[in-house]
């Protein structure tokens, strides 16, 4: 019975429930029925939306942007694990020196660089000598001092190079705008160190190669490329002059690959070398690994340390030491100290190319890097499902908007429903009205509209959104509340306009994530969303050779011409003259073309080795860069490589030229200095071997050195300038008379290299000039050469120095592939965001969501401000007391004065404050 009563009570309450009750309540049953219908429709729609939201909201996710402060390395690692793709931690210090986080870089050198063999104890050894036996030039006793002095210099220069580069490396700036993760940091530091190792090795090899070729291209005097010949001067006296030697060994036959036996062997084509020996009477012991070539430095580089790892071999050398003046207690190198990749048969050139380094040791501290970077804040975003509190807030917010919409629309819907129903019922009656009645209806309709307009106007004027509790019909109170309503509506309308404009301007941003997009998809997205597209690389390092598919230098045509190839193959340009003429081009042509061949070879070798190492470098990008940015960056890297390589080569060339002139090194053709030995020394009685032996007459043999002079007008002396030169001449005969024709743009002077740099190849581009050159070489078989073809890139009038400044490269063939870079980067996730176009539903929803809360805030604010203003006015009025003979009754609203005469009383103010009374009650 109790449950039945409860059910009946609830049923009765729901049936009679009225949320749209008027103030004061109406007693009209029709109106009350309409209001109950409105209430039922309102509750049905509200609960339907509530059920839909309850089901939908839990499945929605939201993007939350968060900021963390006071970041420690532990906190950063945790954030990296949780939000690796969106984490953004800017460094407070973006520029760091390498030595702040890369420490203890140590180098372990090859054992030879710390052994006694490069110390003064070994270099200054005195060997046992006999007055009846002299040393030959490939004897270890003759070769040892120069050989190990050069080896010591190579070790010292390698160590100095590393120390200098380490100082520069430690001061190099590392730019980091964002904190790197420990993995990325370790990767980048390893790449930095590897690139540093490669760079200094490349620079050292380039320097070593130029130093090695320096005596060749400048044709300096060394023991194995010159000899002393007897000549007669213009007065008929015998004089002895230094002349070029044709053979690698002075007292043997010409070395040829086949046929005639000789003491030298071909280590390389066209290069016959001698093995180092110990020669004692009939006994000759070969020192394994050591060789002798024309140039001492090349001899060292081509040799090995094989003998100095072997006790038996080393004992042969020690037995020849003069123990009375030099130590003999030397031990072999430790073979067990060699790594698996090293061998006792490795040439010194291989060791030098690695700067005699056996291993590197270094440490990098991520903690030091993080502390120096010192991020103050980290921003990150993440997707979070709605929790209970978020769901409640979202539902309440939507219901707030829906409540406002339903309260306004439901009464209209019910009224519209009744109106439609009445119309349908009226049509079903099918009543035909006369025309007079129709006119009456139209007039009534217009009157109805007029009445409706007046009613609406009256409604607006008498509108009161601040209910009076308890209800009051006092005109003053009603008027005051109506004013508050107008102020409230005015502020509400202004706020609505501001919100509407803001909602239109502030577009909604949508973020989209794509996994492992293809290259075509990425290019499409980069065109559509170039500013917001971000693709994180799974491989932050991509080697240059993966996307630089082609980079080839096209050399000057002289390098592949018949002119230098004939010199290389030894098929022409031989010069055999009875009398030397320094101006005759035939005296210089072969040596000058040899210089050109050597310059072409140097440029090609340096560029090939530099390119090979450069292409192994890593291109570091944490995010995929756009196609335009890729082309710009790669173009800049290639141009920087060209500029750096050329500048280093030219700097070394200039340094060598200055050094050569400062040391006044003589050339084998006596182009800068003439060495004249007077005949009083009777060198005719000496054998060839004695002439080249430095022990021969070393205490009393004296030579007179005279500087050569060029250009009779300027009287330029090679003793004061290295660029003294004169134009070469072309000899010919006319009517049995010897004539000379100046050869344009082809110079000869003090230094063969300097003379060549001041010359040009214009004659090789001219068919007439080239024909004269060929026909003038009447001593030998004519050289079959073709005229060089000039192009827009290879001007015939450029000097050789200008051509060399471009490393003899006319143009570069380059090709890069963005597709291969993208494949190497291998992005797994791409994100982009865009602003949605104007959405009416979104606009209305967003405006009403804010508008719903704004109405409540303004209602309370206006009431509160009105209360303060009324209190201030009342306080001011109460403070104004003035004597008067009349009683003034003031109505603040209609401002009318009622005067009572002849009453001697002080004025009294009457304060009517119904709002205050209402609030206080």
Secondary structure by P-SEA (a helix, b strand, c coil): caaaaaaaaaaaaaaaccccccccccccaaaaaaaaaaaaaaaaaaaaaaaaaaaccccbbbbbbbbbccccaaaaaaaaacccccbbbbbcccccccccccccccccccccccccccccccccccccccccccccccccccccaaaaaaaaaaaaaaaaaaaaaaaaaaabbbbbcccccaaaaaaaaaaaaaaaaaaaaaaaaaaaaaaaaccccccccccccbbbbbbbccccbbbbbbbbbcccccccccccccccccccccccccbbbbccccccccbbbbbccccccccaaaaaaaccccccccaaaaaaaaaacccccccccccccccccccccccccccaaaaaaacccccccccccaaaaaaaaccccccbbbbbcccaaaaaaaaaaaaaaaaaaaaacaaaaaaaaaaaaaaaaaaaacccccaaaaaaaaaaaaaaaaaaaaaaaaaaaaccccccccccccaaaaaaaaaaaaaaaaaaaaaaaaaaaaaaabbbbbbbbbccccaaaaaaaaaaccccbbbbbccccccccccccbbbbbccccccccaaaaaaacccbbbbbcccccccccccaaaaaaaaaaaaaaaaaaaaaaaaaaaaccccccccccaaaaaaaaaaaaaaaaaaaaaaaaaaaaaaaaaaaaacccccccccbbbbbcccccccccccccccccccccccbbbbbbbbbccccccccccccccbbbbbbbbbbcccbbbbbbbccccccccaaaaaaaccccccccaaaaaaaaaacccccccccccccccccccccccaaaaaaaccccccbbbbbaaaaaaaacccbbbbbbbbcccaaaaaaaaaaaaaaaaaaaaaaaaaaaaaaaaaaaaaaaabbbbccbbbbbccccbbbbbbccccccbbbbbbbaaaaaaac
